[in-house]
């Protein structure tokens, strides 16, 4: 896989970030049930969750970008050294917002855990919330000789790929940078948020 230069959000889109889009009437309100952060007190700096794929994409496009592709996401989280997790190969612990290793039972403020940053200094590429990607969920195409430039999955179909693992992930293997999950694009899930990308300028 080859990628042209791109810019990626340093952190997951926060409740406060998303609210600016709703206030501008460019985004619709997220879900509010259960562990959704939208109406929870004191969570402005937590990642927005309970937004479906269309809502997430509308926000990124309003900002002049789009959702990250799977290829962009994986490169930003893994670089080229084949690491298992964004921070390296050590098992997950205090590097990430995760109920499996802390007393937390919900999300954390973005940028709270720098020890879990990716090689590019990007926060929360494991833990906190899973992240929508632009790609439809499908088997990868090509092989090691394909030399694909800026690959992206199908744009049609109901299911989308998500990455990153979330604070409610049950097993450490869920935080591997190569791990991908299949989610219906209309789902509004408390453990799922997003970040945005755009071409380099």
HUWO-V765925 format. One record per pair of residues at least 4 apart in sequence whose C-alpha atoms are under 8 Angstrom apart, sorted by the first residue. I is the first residue (numbers start at 0). J is the second residue. Records with the same first field share a line. If there is no record, write none. Layout:
# HUWO-V765925
I->J, J
This chain:
# HUWO-V765925
0->70, 145, 146, 147, 148, 149, 150
1->146, 147, 148, 149
2->70, 71, 148, 149
3->148, 149
4->198, 199
5->196, 197, 198, 199
6->196, 197, 198, 199
7->67, 194, 195, 196, 197
8->12, 121, 194, 195, 196
9->120, 121, 122
10->109, 110, 121, 122, 123, 194
11->46, 47, 109, 122, 123, 192, 193, 194
12->16, 17, 46, 47, 192, 193, 194, 195
13->17, 43, 44, 45, 46, 47, 109
14->18, 36, 37, 42, 43, 44, 45, 46, 47
15->19, 43, 44
16->20
17->21, 26, 47, 58
18->22
19->23
20->24, 25, 26, 58, 61
21->25, 26, 27, 28
22->26
25->57, 58, 61
26->54, 57, 58
27->54
29->37, 48, 49, 50, 51, 54, 187
30->35, 37, 48, 49, 50, 187
31->35, 36, 37, 38, 49
33->189
34->105, 189
35->39, 47, 48, 49, 188, 189
36->42, 45, 46, 47, 48, 49, 189
37->42, 47, 48
42->108
44->108, 109
45->106, 107, 108, 109
46->106, 107, 108, 109, 127, 128, 192
47->192, 193
48->128, 187, 188, 189, 190, 191, 192
49->186, 187, 188, 189, 190, 191, 192
50->54, 55, 186, 187, 188, 191, 192
51->55, 184, 185, 186, 187, 188
52->56, 131, 159, 184, 185, 186
53->57, 184, 185
54->58
55->59, 66, 131, 192, 193
56->60, 65, 66, 133
57->61
58->62
59->63, 64, 65, 66, 194, 195, 196
60->64, 65
63->197
64->195, 196, 197, 198
65->133, 195, 196, 197
66->131, 132, 133, 193, 194, 195, 196
67->71, 72, 131, 132, 133, 194, 195, 196
68->72, 132, 133, 134, 150, 151
69->73, 132, 133, 134, 151, 160, 162
70->74, 149, 150, 151
71->75
72->76, 132, 162
73->77, 78, 176, 177
74->78, 79
75->117, 118, 119, 121
76->84, 85, 117, 118, 119, 121, 124, 176
77->81, 82, 83, 84, 85, 117, 118, 176
78->82, 118
82->86, 87, 88, 176
83->87, 88, 175, 176, 177
84->88, 89, 125, 174, 175, 176
85->115, 116, 117, 118, 124, 125, 175, 176
86->94, 114, 115, 116, 117, 118
90->171
91->95, 100, 171, 174
92->100
93->100, 101, 112
94->112, 113, 114, 115
95->112, 114, 115, 123, 125, 126, 127
96->101, 103, 106, 107, 112, 123, 126, 127, 165, 166
97->101, 103, 126, 127, 165, 166, 167, 168
98->102, 103, 104, 105, 166, 167, 168
99->166, 167, 168, 169, 170
104->166, 167
105->166, 167
106->127, 128, 166
107->111, 127
109->122, 123
110->122, 123
112->116, 122, 123
113->120, 122
115->122, 123, 125
116->120, 121, 122, 123, 124
117->121, 122, 124
123->127, 128, 163
124->163, 164
125->129, 163, 164, 165, 174, 175, 176
126->163, 164, 165, 166, 168, 174
127->164, 165, 166, 190
128->163, 164, 165, 166, 189, 190, 191, 192, 193
129->161, 162, 163, 164, 165, 190, 191, 192, 193
130->161, 162, 163, 164, 191, 192, 193, 194
131->159, 160, 161, 162, 191, 192, 193, 194
132->159, 160, 161, 162, 193
133->151, 152, 154, 159, 160
134->151, 152, 153, 154, 159, 160
135->152, 153, 154, 155, 156, 157, 158, 159, 160
136->152, 153, 158, 159, 160, 181
137->152, 153
139->152
141->145, 147
157->183, 184, 185
158->181, 182, 183, 184
159->181, 182, 183, 184
160->179, 180, 181, 182
161->179, 180, 181, 182
162->176, 178, 179, 180
163->173, 174, 175, 176, 178, 179
164->168, 173, 174
165->174, 190, 191
166->190
167->190
168->173
169->173
171->175
172->178
173->178
174->178
182->186
187->191
